[in-house]
């Protein structure tokens, strides 16, 4: 959350690098944006509420400077206002921040007693004031940053300008991602590599509790022993191609359209050589228990993963939300594997769980999309989902690749078999769904005050994902329930016309779910049935029906979610919502 960019190098490039970088980083937060740069020795700051393009309108004449920093914000402390927007400034420093300073209130009180006056509600302003306070005493920028890090609690990635050194950007990091891009007599600072990929693919990863100075011809990074650490220059293998809309109205639509090929590629990489495919994975035979830990859609993928792993590997699996898991009792076992699922590989809670279970000595496997992300780097084993760069805040292709990754693990480590024909058939079914629009259902749901999704087992996991997709991009209040659970309270909310979307694809429990659907129908619900063709009988009593054509049971979740993603998209479109950047959200959730 929050995007950071910095550039030191050529005078005529700073403005474009900062503005392009902020645009690329906008998916990390988009409630306000700002830049700071040197105008001769002085720091100039421009900030604006709203998206990055609103900031551009403040730039009246081209900025000519060798050094600058920028920020796009996802508010944690204080409303999205110009005053709360970054960069923040005290004394000779301007600073941008991604993270949360947990002891900001205590520090603010102390600094106020020393005479500091605060203009914003942010924790970030406290950090820059404290930095200034140290600098006033020791007149040494790096030493002041070191002192600052010793006093701060919480997470931060900082990019800092100081008027006493107009040719450098200073940086510090703990728990929030930060990289330095390496160019030819120019350097970049960013929250992630794709933000600067159009400039350079060479980069250095800054680790937790490291700080340093970035100049156009070199980088000096230090640890908390104040020793300089040598850093490896890495090369990013990805391209920016997948970061373009390619004519689609929205990234979400484009990313849904890519789903059949994402899966095709994943299955092909497995089929080419299953032994090679599983070579870098842990040996599942040695585990007696598995914990799957993730947030949001990745958690929903984990719920389906549980079904695959339990049914085909016969290992008991517990699925947990990372934000809960990190504070619950951890039952450490040497024969337990913990699987962390994350598209970004930077989600703060998931990352914290990874570090936690590693401290207990348990094996960890990360199922991650972003190559080289923190979770991928730290976990003992990594399975990349290879879905390509995902820009829309609402995940679609990365989610489906997570589900497929669990299926591939089940195939690789059990005797379960899948025919190539089945995968080809799935491809066709998915393509067909991506062409279909359900205008009657869209009309029916667009004005609903609340919508229920129900299902059992895998269908319940799909219902949860479908409900999340709908609410996050269309702002419709919806919730998902295990179908058998309704009569324990929720059914009291069903009235004449209440929309209930029921998912029924699992033949083992279809009858049970159908009974639950009849219960809500009897109470006036408007029932939209999502049913597999094998189970489709004469359900004339349903108000609407979407039939999932015949696909192998193993692949069923990968087909069922598509019409539901499309439905969410079409409803959000009909309501005129900002589909790629929904209200209050950000793509990479790097704060707790
Ligand atoms: C919803 C969505 C989120 C993410 C969640 C975890 O569409 O994208 O719920 O799934 O924030 O993010 P990652 O997978 O990056 O850890």
Boltz pocket constraint, residues with backbone or C-beta under 6 A from the ligand:
constraints:
  - pocket:
      binder: B
      contacts: [[A, 295], [A, 296], [A, 297], [A, 298], [A, 299], [A, 341], [A, 342], [A, 343], [A, 344], [A, 345], [A, 346], [A, 347], [A, 350], [A, 393], [A, 394], [A, 395], [A, 468], [A, 469], [A, 472], [A, 586], [A, 587], [A, 588], [A, 589]]
      max_distance: 6.0
